[in-house]
Each structure stands twice: as structure tokens, then as C-alpha cells.
Amino acid sequence: MKRLIIETVRKVASSLPGWMMPKKFKYVTEFWFWKTRTMLEGPVLANDFYKDKFLDAAGFENDDWTEGKVIADFGCGPRGSLCWATRSARRIGIDVLTDKYRELGIEKHDMEYVKSTEKDIPLESGIADVVTTFNAIDHVIDFPAMVNEMMRILKPGGLFIASINLDEAPTFCEPQTLTEEMVNEHLLLHLEVGRKVIEDNLPKGRKMYLRGTKLV
């Protein structure tokens, strides 16, 4: 019964359109999602699935591409999305809720966390060899601005890997309805695309898996 109540409240809150609630509650609702996950899963959120998730999205068979690299994951959440990348030189999780995630124990993860805003990532230009984002870029209010910031911190010739939700109706937590045309216009112009796969026939919208290198 407890699980059912928590899931029902979470789904209702996260599905509300933005006009029904002040913008300042967007982050409260997003944090509530993760707080409820700790209630359902326990205090330690699982992250052992991330390696396969990254490899599948990128179309790689192994993690050789992480060797000695600086990897940054935008919209990382509090699970420890880069803990698996032990061959890398540095692992950086980027999220607007980083300060709140400390309440969920992210200091136990063998990676760094950096707090961003909706329009700014406080890292120097070209710091990352690899930038990733998984099902997160539709959470931002200003899609072009965050694309520019991800590309700014990625060094020329660096690797970009993403899983992007397409054609989903906007909600309070996910205000963007991203289309393939928007991704082409604002993101792909920065990249030499090595892999682009679109998965159709999903319950909600479509999903794009993308891998590319930043143009020099």
C-alpha cells in the first residue's frame, strides 16, 4: 500500500503541466521523485546498470573509450551514474539539484558532483573529453542554452553520447517537447555524428540514441 501511494503521488505531481504550478516548485517536484525512490529502493540507490546503459546508447562493446578520460554527465541524478567508469581520469556529475542530492548520500560515490543552473555549467571550457546526458535534456527550460554549455565544456574532437526523449507532451518536470528537428538544429550542428538511432513505438513519444564527436 505504501508503495502504491508513493508512486501515485509521484506520477500525479510529475505529470502536471507547468502552468498549474509556480516554476520554483519544479525542483521540489524533481527532488521528491528521487526521495520517493529511496523510500521504495532503500537508502542506497542502485547504479550497477549504468555501464550497460552507456555502452548501449553509444553503440560500443566495451569501455576502452573511457581510458584516461575526463567524463562529464549532465543531468546525472543522485544514483552515481559514472561510478562504473573506473578507467577514466575524472568523473563529473552535473545537476541543478546537486546540493539537495547530498541529503541522499552522493558523497559516498567515487565521482564528483557539480551544481549547474538552467543556463550555466560552472566548469572551464574544453575540460571534458566525453560529455554524456541521458533522458535529462528535456528537463531544462532553455534547450539551446544548455546545448551550448555542454558543447562549451567538451573539448574539440571530444565524444558526445546522449539518450534523448522525443515528442513527449510537456510536464511540470519536463517542460520541453523535443523534436528531431530541434535536436538537428541546435545539437547536431556541433557534431560529426557517428551513431544516431531512433526508437519508435514507445508508450510515450520516441527516443534518440546519439554518439558524435565535437567539430574542431
Secondary structure in CASP SS format (residue, H / E / C, confidence):
PFRMAT SS
TARGET T0000
AUTHOR 0000-0000-0000
METHOD secondary structure of the structure
MODEL  1
M C 1.00
K H 1.00
R H 1.00
L H 1.00
I H 1.00
I H 1.00
E H 1.00
T H 1.00
V H 1.00
R H 1.00
K H 1.00
V H 1.00
A H 1.00
S H 1.00
S H 1.00
L C 1.00
P C 1.00
G H 1.00
W H 1.00
M H 1.00
M C 1.00
P C 1.00
K C 1.00
K C 1.00
F H 1.00
K H 1.00
Y H 1.00
V H 1.00
T H 1.00
E H 1.00
F H 1.00
W H 1.00
F H 1.00
W H 1.00
K H 1.00
T H 1.00
R H 1.00
T H 1.00
M H 1.00
L H 1.00
E H 1.00
G C 1.00
P C 1.00
V C 1.00
L C 1.00
A C 1.00
N C 1.00
D C 1.00
F C 1.00
Y H 1.00
K H 1.00
D H 1.00
K H 1.00
F H 1.00
L H 1.00
D H 1.00
A H 1.00
A H 1.00
G C 1.00
F C 1.00
E C 1.00
N C 1.00
D C 1.00
D H 1.00
W H 1.00
T H 1.00
E C 1.00
G C 1.00
K C 1.00
V E 1.00
I E 1.00
A E 1.00
D E 1.00
F E 1.00
G C 1.00
C C 1.00
G C 1.00
P C 1.00
R C 1.00
G C 1.00
S C 1.00
L C 1.00
C C 1.00
W C 1.00
A C 1.00
T C 1.00
R C 1.00
S C 1.00
A C 1.00
R E 1.00
R E 1.00
I E 1.00
G E 1.00
I E 1.00
D E 1.00
V C 1.00
L C 1.00
T H 1.00
D H 1.00
K H 1.00
Y H 1.00
R H 1.00
E H 1.00
L H 1.00
G C 1.00
I H 1.00
E H 1.00
K H 1.00
H C 1.00
D C 1.00
M C 1.00
E E 1.00
Y E 1.00
V E 1.00
K E 1.00
S C 1.00
T C 1.00
E C 1.00
K C 1.00
D C 1.00
I C 1.00
P C 1.00
L C 1.00
E C 1.00
S C 1.00
G C 1.00
I C 1.00
A E 1.00
D E 1.00
V E 1.00
V E 1.00
T E 1.00
T E 1.00
F E 1.00
N C 1.00
A C 1.00
I H 1.00
D H 1.00
H H 1.00
V C 1.00
I C 1.00
D C 1.00
F H 1.00
P H 1.00
A H 1.00
M H 1.00
V H 1.00
N H 1.00
E H 1.00
M H 1.00
M H 1.00
R H 1.00
I H 1.00
L E 1.00
K E 1.00
P E 1.00
G E 1.00
G E 1.00
L E 1.00
F E 1.00
I E 1.00
A E 1.00
S E 1.00
I E 1.00
N E 1.00
L E 1.00
D C 1.00
E C 1.00
A C 1.00
P C 1.00
T C 1.00
F C 1.00
C C 1.00
E C 1.00
P C 1.00
Q C 1.00
T C 1.00
L C 1.00
T C 1.00
E H 1.00
E H 1.00
M H 1.00
V H 1.00
N H 1.00
E H 1.00
H H 1.00
L C 1.00
L H 1.00
L H 1.00
H H 1.00
L E 1.00
E E 1.00
V E 1.00
G E 1.00
R E 1.00
K E 1.00
V E 1.00
I E 1.00
E E 1.00
D C 1.00
N C 1.00
L C 1.00
P C 1.00
K C 1.00
G C 1.00
R E 1.00
K E 1.00
M E 1.00
Y E 1.00
L E 1.00
R E 1.00
G E 1.00
T E 1.00
K E 1.00
L C 1.00
V C 1.00
END
